[in-house]
């Protein structure tokens, strides 16, 4: 399966359970691996046949800014569902991290993988 990679998408959003996390936006780091078939796009060289990673990145960033989720697990699920609604997307791997959330760790987060229901 072919892949579109979106790496280190940085978004400011409300995420977490502590009172300060509910009022102060913090950095959320998002990585996506979007599974698709690029055969037609490779042959045609037309954007209409591609998964438009610019449009997808904007949609994911907007979702992360507006979701106000308590957990990274929930936000990852929201992002996966959004990706799976895009034309040409057969599956997605979503990684959501909160940089600096845990002392002595660069970041903490989750990674999920979802596919289209047959």
N, C-alpha and C positions, 0 to 999 in steps of 0.2 A: 504494500500500500504506500502511496506517495504521501508526503507530509509537507505542510506549511508550518514554519516555525515563527513564533512571535516570542521574543526573549526580553525579559526584564522590563515589562511594561509597568511603569511606576505611576501610581494613582494616589491621591489624597482622599481618604474616606473615613467614615465612622464605622469602626469594627471593634468589638470587644465587650466585655461584661462589666468592667470597672467604671465608676462614675466619670472619671476623667476621659476614658475612652469613648464614652457616649456623647461627650460635648466637644471634644477636640479632635479634629481630623488627624489621622496619622498616615504614614506611608504604607501602602499595600503594594507588594511586588507580585506580578502575575506573569506566568510563563504558559504558553499554549503550544501544543503540538496538535495540528488539525489534520486528520486523515482524510484524503480525497483521492480522486483519480485524475492525474494531470495529463493523461494521454491526449485528450482532445485539445487542451490548452497548449500543449507542446507542439502539436501539429498546426494549429490555427494561428498561434501567436496573438490571440485576441483576449483582452481583459474580460470580456463577457463569458469566456469559457474557463476563467480562473476563479478560485476563492479569493475575493478581494481583501487582502490582509489589512489594507489601510481602513477600509470601512469596518471590518470586523474589530480591529483594535479600538476604533472610536466607540463602537457599541459596547464593547467590554469595559472600557474605561468609564463610560457614562453609567453603566450598570453598577460598577464598583463604587463610584462616587455617591450614587443615589440609594443604594440598597440598605445601608444602616443595619447590617447584620450583627448578631452577637458572636457568631463563630465563623472561622475561616472555612469550616466544613460546609456551612450553609451557603456562603458566598461562592465557593468552588462549584457547588451543585447548580446554583443560579447561572453561573458563567457557562457551565457545560450545556445546560438546557438552551441557553441563548445560541451558542455555537451550533448546536444540532438543528436549529431552525434555518440556518443559512444554506442557500443552494450549493450543492456539490459537497457538503460536509457529510462524511460517512461515520466519523468518530472523532473524539477529541480527548486529549490528555490535558488536564488543567492542574497547574500548581499555583497555590496562593500562599504567600508568606507575609509575615509581619516582622520587618527588620527591627532588631533591638528590643523585641518583646520580652525576652528572657535574658537575665544577666549571664554574661560570659558566652552567649551564643550570638552569632552574626544575625540569624533570623530563625523563626520557627514557622512551620506551615504544614500544609497537606497537599497531597497529589492524588487526583482521582482520574479514572479513565471511563468514558462512556461511549456507547455506539448507538446507531440507529436501531430501532426495534423493527424486526423483520415483519 
